[in-house]
């Protein structure tokens, strides 16, 4: 018996000793749902590395019976401190947060525009890349103004839990296409690929009248949407990053087009309005959908390449305030289709021109279509898609627009009769 | 019993004085003498009559033969009505001259016996011994009728659409329950006697034309090798003949359904029955035979497979829910949805123990309730459920001893374990669960996976009567692939090859 027991004992001791004894129970951690990064005040970044880190914690107290969730929670939930980087800030935070700070449920990384435009930003973010707990599917939001204020001014009405707020806000905004999908993973994939522009969500908390007056529903950037009441936080448009540095912004409309022109992006629920071709006073509301993939044909030649793009879109007409019969009248339909085609083509061409001239790079991830043209990575890198070829490329767009429906009720009511 | 008695009495006599040499036992040891009074004295002594009240002697005179006769029987085993109507009445009332005693008795089974020893053996099983003056032999009449219950509904293996009868404690009834489903001359019942002292009878039932020779001889050899002087019933017999006596998993199936036993016999398995056991053993048993139930085939193809999916799911839920909970909350909290994580963290805020201790406590409590539920007298049975579930769960949570989510986890795994029908498999899975729990507590998912791999490796090394435990899944055998899922009946045309059956096809008879 003793002979048998000994190896068993040794065996189990090995197991006990190798066990993970540094484990922490769930309640022994504090979960960060949003990290904000700002440029610190009064620190010379040329001489010293520093960043203002804001943590927003999720409050599990909501679940404890008898505990009052509202009581004093807000102040404790958001903290800001100046640290060399946001990973080491975790331990610094423990000087007044009692539990281990965990990034494992972090949803967003909010970066002030000011910081995003500096060169140190990319270095700062590379810590996120290395940290084991940091989620790569966390989204990057660039905010006009300070990130700490973006977090603290955020007062979601219906949502109690901040992580839900961020989750839904991001999910919905990416579904409607007003903001791009901007995970940390994509940021690194695109930046390290060094051939495309990365788009991050653009947000703003500012309410003080930067409103530019009425425009079409998606031609705003964050902070300009005309609205009254509600949360001061807005998420529309995108911040453009080139080589890890922010260089400009795109409006909501431009972001939507970018996402249509990008085969790696998915859009679900996109409502848009266009001028009625038969009665210029009114606007036709449509729902746009891309069921086919965008085709990008790139021809290498001496000098700038020639690019042929087939841009497919399905259009569903949702409302026709001019009461013109499009559903039955094929002639009208044809006119509508041509008008839509022209408008969509014009928009896309304008955007492409803007990226070629202003940003000197494309945010559509077309380098994926360029790569197969080369046999070796070296050739491809030497050819230099972003800097040498794209800005000069000759781009042609062929539209492939289909009108797939006219809503639930096909016939327009007869306005003359109603007025009678 | 009898032998040792004789041995003792012989030893006794050696030391006795001369006066006792007249003792009839000493002189007439082995055979009936034909002298009733002498033989009765011997038998009376053997049964310590009249001290022993469970022994009856009826003396009578057969007028038709003008002879005295005497009847011996054990009233608690014999049927008094049959003795009255079938033996005493014809013998006393007949007017005709009796030449042959056998023809005068109207009971069904009569045999002659010259040796006292053998007669006693039969007497002990409830037969009646008739001695007639002047005949140096006894007549053994089958009158045995032990008390027992009738065929009732199965208690453990209930089905929705299957037959509603189950085995009882009488082997002959059990055999007839199986036999009535298989009308074949190949249906064979062999009897073996084990236990030097109590002479327990074991019946080995198989189909001569289907059962593999190896399995039958292996079963016989293992039963024959038992050296215990008493093996009361099958539950004890199992532990003498099973493969790994210390192993976690059962290797012999116990079923209380005659229809299942009959199905197994028709598939070439060997079934063992015994008196005093309301079930039968099926050998060899694979993992699948424990996992399956009667309903799998009685229900239609789709429904049957649906219940199988549910059961395999239940098995994994039982095995893994507590350990997954521990692994994820301790080591892999990034896997949880944030809301759930916060819910768990919030609920655990006031709980004094680490999650693993909390879970072990509640699991133990649940097992205790379960064990108590089996042992508790039936009238207060429901109380246990109420006390267990309500007081422990509700009050434990109210008092912040357990977090509600742990109650959910334990309840889920406990409830799912009830979906595993077989009692033995049920126990092994419930025990294995704790192994997974400890592994998860020490190493997280990594520990669970390692533990699972070890378990799978162990499963593949197991054998039941020479048949691999996971057959026919691995190793692959010719069979109808009735494992996790079943085929439609018309496609199940092969007997399982691992039983080494003599005829593997079910649709065409090949070996006749």
Interface residues (C-beta under 8 A of the other chain):
Chain A: X15 X16 X18 X19 X20 X23 X24 X25 X26 X27 X29 X31 X33 X58 X59 X60 X61 X62 X63 X64 X102 X104 X105 X107 X133 X135 X161 X163 X164 X167
Chain B: X329 X330 X331 X333 X334 X338 X339 X341 X342 X343 X344 X345 X346 X347 X348 X349 X350 X351 X354 X355 X442 X443 X444
